């Protein structure tokens, strides 16, 4: 389902819980599909003893993928024209993430209705782990 | 970097969607996807980054016969490596000109962008490096433009 520009107003939000109690196995799964086998994400021994982190942590791109799920559920399949993010805090095994899109603008460009969204993904402590922006075609 | 050929395949898209916990049929069910606006299976938006699978030299994939910096008999297979956190991903931006799907064969080229430095309380000196990646389809049309920013930190990012 695509967004209907006439039914939207600036400030409207859509939120989804995109992962509950993130498992190390899901991080491994993401390493396998993305091809990013950085041991920081999958190798507890290396990450704690050599890299100096308290545990392995998720790929930023996994957080982007999880947030993208909320986004495509909201704007519809194949509707995104832009999706950009900044990773602001690490995501750890056990984290629960909530992703929110907020309507920032509704505009028209060359006869195409576009919706600009700001994005925020927070963990169970309310700490923002990712911020971003997206643009989608609307009806 | 040389151009990488990235064949977009249905099974790869299905597995990628699973790894981000996305059960949307448009990513795995050809029949259901036909009935959607997309008209067939498409890839989730951040899938393009999986081009790493097709880069023969990708440094974050272990290769036969070569030392790997992750743990084995010892905590790191590459001794004497500084205990720096190495590179982290700071930003990722995609611009979609068309959404890709199974059957697309993309030609992917990455070029370095800007680089800059910043001082941070949590990780010391930060060195940022930008790269721009263009994904072109089998007809030579630009389908995705990606901008990535990586950061190398002086020390591991302190928590809290």
Interface residues (C-beta under 8 A of the other chain):
Chain A: X2 X18 X19 X26 X29 X30 X32 X33 X34 X35 X36 X37 X38 X39 X40 X42 X43 X45 X46 X49 X50 X51 X52 X53 X54 X59 X60 X61 X62 X64 X65 X66 X68 X69 X71 X72 X73 X76 X77 X78 X79 X80 X81 X82 X83 X84 X85 X86 X87 X90
Chain B: X12 X15 X16 X18 X19 X20 X21 X22 X24 X26 X36 X37 X38 X42 X44 X45 X46 X49 X50 X52 X53 X55 X58 X60 X61 X62 X68 X69 X70 X71 X75 X76 X81 X83 X84 X85 X86 X88 X89 X90 X91 X92 X93 X94 X95 X96 X99 X147 X155 X156 X157 X159
